[in-house]
Amino acid sequence: MIIGGSIAGLLSARVLSEHFEKVIILEREPIPEGPEARKSTPQGRHIHALLEAGLKTLDGMFPGMVQEMVREGADLIDMARDAAWLQSGSWKARYEGGPQSILVSRPYLEWKVRGRVTALPNVEVRQGYGVEELLTDASRTRVTGVRVKGPQGEQTLEGELVVDASGRGSRAPHWLEQLGYGRPEEEQVGIDLGYTSRFYERPAGFDDFKIMVVNGRAPESRRSGFISNVEGGRWIVSLNGYFGDHAPTDDEGFLEFARKLPAPHLYEYIRNAKPLTQPVTHKIPSSRWLHFETMARFPEGFVLLGDAVCALNPVFGQGMTVISMGAKILGESIARARTSPSGLHQGLSRSFHQELGKLIGAAWFLTTTMDLAHPEARGKRPAGLKALLWTIQNMIDLTSVDAKSCHQFYEVLHMRKGAEGLLQPGFAASLLGYSLKSLLIPRERRANLTTLPPTPGKQTRTGDKSLGAAA
Ligand SMILES: Cc1cc2nc3c(=O)[nH]c(=O)nc-3n(C[C@H](O)[C@H](O)[C@H](O)COP(=O)(O)OP(=O)(O)OC[C@H]3O[C@@H](n4cnc5c(N)ncnc54)[C@H](O)[C@@H]3O)c2cc1C
């Protein structure tokens, strides 16, 4: 039984379908026929990037789906070549042979995944079914099903395993408390981030980049902007700002916000482009992680995945990748439990949440550390934060002038490698040398803060002069 039919619910269904006779997804909301945004997933109207590890995991789960998306107009890109990325105030070096990603809208991706999952013979999706409560055995040590409100009124459904994939609004903490388990520890970093996004017609023949990110250096800058190719020959343009500095939803205000981003490029590209939709806003008060993995007691037969466990600041585009890798871990945990003599209900929940916690921890560390560079960010500041931020900023600046270091950075960011990838002798030596240089040479003379690097292999553009010409 899976609570929620969004990305985490669908991917859970995909892995569970290999281990259970029948998998039922209970989704509270009506599900659209096509690739449309849904009311309960308002984030779908904003840019959604997929890291390489997420792309590879999806490709493994749904063979041929990536190529199908490409045939339908999605761009499969080389992030190092096709992304124009100002990160923390310096432009990433551009080269060929970086990690891969696919550029699609969130509703389109969910629709493709849903198509594959609902085609599985043992998966059933029930729309309009909202889960109200967990059912347990008499000793309350095992979850045995759910009480659900659907078109036929209330009913109880029994199952061997219940997966809560109901997103950030999950009622699991309340359910667990009612069952006598207490609530999980909740970790938050308050950021009051707001995204405002709209679609544009992509200018014909445009190939300066396939995705652009303009992100300034904290704490001076609180704003970021994104342009991304998506299916249907469109651009999605998302503008965001921290601590209530949110882009307006009227035409003029939207453009004005873009004009005041930390670099002029994004504004220049969109100012003459043709909008296809009105801007819409979505607010993210905080990054939030519920630590189910450290609860003293936890019922068997119940696991959680997705934003129900951890909703990360989306600026780093990690959410769906962490979910897909988490779903893979869930499948492996069930496979192990199924073949162990103790069976499915002896420690599966705990061991899965612990493994998931390690995966989330790496992503959480990156986003929250960067967010804590803002003095307004509300959260626990680790010892040595200042030194850590100094090192990270030097690492980012180094990636603007050294393609080799940039590649090693991308390998960690896209989760090809764990953080130990940054400790490799070559990278560590380059970073150390660069950090020493940073003590002597001003930033503008050792990092690329101003010039958008051209697409490798393309005619060199003359600095920023031709910006906006294509648009
Ligand atoms: C503005 C923004 C931009 C983002 N950008 C990126 C990005 O670039 N890259 C990336 O990887 N991630 C990004 N994310 C994060 C990503 O969107 C989320 O991590 C992901 O969508 C969460 O999926 P989910 O399935 O866990 O939850 P949701 O998508 O929130 O889905 C939960 C589902 O559960 C259903 N439900 C809820 N309660 C019940 C109930 N009681 N019974 C039955 N059904 C229920 C809901 O109707 C819904 O369908 C972004 C997020 C935001 C807000």
PDBQT file of the ligand as one rigid body, heavy atoms in Angstrom, charges set to zero:
ROOT
HETATM    1  C1  LIG A 501       9.882  25.148  -6.277  1.00  0.00    +0.000 C 
HETATM    2  C2  LIG A 501      10.492  23.777  -6.238  1.00  0.00    +0.000 A 
HETATM    3  C3  LIG A 501      11.464  23.433  -7.163  1.00  0.00    +0.000 A 
HETATM    4  C4  LIG A 501      12.045  22.176  -7.116  1.00  0.00    +0.000 A 
HETATM    5  N1  LIG A 501      13.045  21.872  -7.998  1.00  0.00    +0.000 NA
HETATM    6  C5  LIG A 501      13.597  20.647  -7.981  1.00  0.00    +0.000 A 
HETATM    7  C6  LIG A 501      14.614  20.306  -8.906  1.00  0.00    +0.000 A 
HETATM    8  O1  LIG A 501      15.097  21.132  -9.676  1.00  0.00    +0.000 OA
HETATM    9  N2  LIG A 501      15.073  19.019  -8.899  1.00  0.00    +0.000 N 
HETATM   10  C7  LIG A 501      14.606  18.090  -8.018  1.00  0.00    +0.000 A 
HETATM   11  O2  LIG A 501      15.054  16.947  -8.075  1.00  0.00    +0.000 OA
HETATM   12  N3  LIG A 501      13.685  18.401  -7.091  1.00  0.00    +0.000 NA
HETATM   13  C8  LIG A 501      13.170  19.645  -7.055  1.00  0.00    +0.000 A 
HETATM   14  N4  LIG A 501      12.219  19.963  -6.133  1.00  0.00    +0.000 N 
HETATM   15  C9  LIG A 501      11.838  18.946  -5.132  1.00  0.00    +0.000 C 
HETATM   16  C10 LIG A 501      10.817  17.970  -5.692  1.00  0.00    +0.000 C 
HETATM   17  O3  LIG A 501       9.747  18.654  -6.285  1.00  0.00    +0.000 OA
HETATM   18  C11 LIG A 501      10.286  17.100  -4.553  1.00  0.00    +0.000 C 
HETATM   19  O4  LIG A 501      11.357  16.528  -3.868  1.00  0.00    +0.000 OA
HETATM   20  C12 LIG A 501       9.377  16.007  -5.067  1.00  0.00    +0.000 C 
HETATM   21  O5  LIG A 501       8.439  16.492  -5.982  1.00  0.00    +0.000 OA
HETATM   22  C13 LIG A 501       8.651  15.366  -3.887  1.00  0.00    +0.000 C 
HETATM   23  O6  LIG A 501       7.901  14.295  -4.351  1.00  0.00    +0.000 OA
HETATM   24  P1  LIG A 501       7.030  13.426  -3.353  1.00  0.00    +0.000 P 
HETATM   25  O7  LIG A 501       6.407  12.360  -4.177  1.00  0.00    +0.000 OA
HETATM   26  O8  LIG A 501       7.809  13.058  -2.159  1.00  0.00    +0.000 OA
HETATM   27  O9  LIG A 501       5.895  14.414  -2.800  1.00  0.00    +0.000 OA
HETATM   28  P2  LIG A 501       4.758  15.311  -3.577  1.00  0.00    +0.000 P 
HETATM   29  O10 LIG A 501       5.214  15.524  -4.949  1.00  0.00    +0.000 OA
HETATM   30  O11 LIG A 501       4.549  16.431  -2.687  1.00  0.00    +0.000 OA
HETATM   31  O12 LIG A 501       3.525  14.337  -3.621  1.00  0.00    +0.000 OA
HETATM   32  C14 LIG A 501       2.786  13.901  -2.538  1.00  0.00    +0.000 C 
HETATM   33  C15 LIG A 501       1.531  13.195  -3.078  1.00  0.00    +0.000 C 
HETATM   34  O13 LIG A 501       0.833  12.578  -2.011  1.00  0.00    +0.000 OA
HETATM   35  C16 LIG A 501      -0.558  12.847  -2.141  1.00  0.00    +0.000 C 
HETATM   36  N5  LIG A 501      -1.133  12.778  -0.782  1.00  0.00    +0.000 N 
HETATM   37  C17 LIG A 501      -0.864  13.624   0.255  1.00  0.00    +0.000 A 
HETATM   38  N6  LIG A 501      -1.501  13.210   1.365  1.00  0.00    +0.000 NA
HETATM   39  C18 LIG A 501      -2.191  12.085   1.022  1.00  0.00    +0.000 A 
HETATM   40  C19 LIG A 501      -3.033  11.205   1.752  1.00  0.00    +0.000 A 
HETATM   41  N7  LIG A 501      -3.271  11.372   3.045  1.00  0.00    +0.000 N 
HETATM   42  N8  LIG A 501      -3.594  10.159   1.087  1.00  0.00    +0.000 NA
HETATM   43  C20 LIG A 501      -3.335   9.947  -0.240  1.00  0.00    +0.000 A 
HETATM   44  N9  LIG A 501      -2.535  10.763  -0.958  1.00  0.00    +0.000 NA
HETATM   45  C21 LIG A 501      -1.962  11.810  -0.337  1.00  0.00    +0.000 A 
HETATM   46  C22 LIG A 501      -0.617  14.223  -2.776  1.00  0.00    +0.000 C 
HETATM   47  O14 LIG A 501      -1.853  14.456  -3.404  1.00  0.00    +0.000 OA
HETATM   48  C23 LIG A 501       0.557  14.137  -3.763  1.00  0.00    +0.000 C 
HETATM   49  O15 LIG A 501       0.165  13.594  -4.989  1.00  0.00    +0.000 OA
HETATM   50  C24 LIG A 501      11.639  21.221  -6.138  1.00  0.00    +0.000 A 
HETATM   51  C25 LIG A 501      10.666  21.570  -5.205  1.00  0.00    +0.000 A 
HETATM   52  C26 LIG A 501      10.111  22.837  -5.235  1.00  0.00    +0.000 A 
HETATM   53  C27 LIG A 501       9.086  23.214  -4.185  1.00  0.00    +0.000 C 
ENDROOT
TORSDOF 0
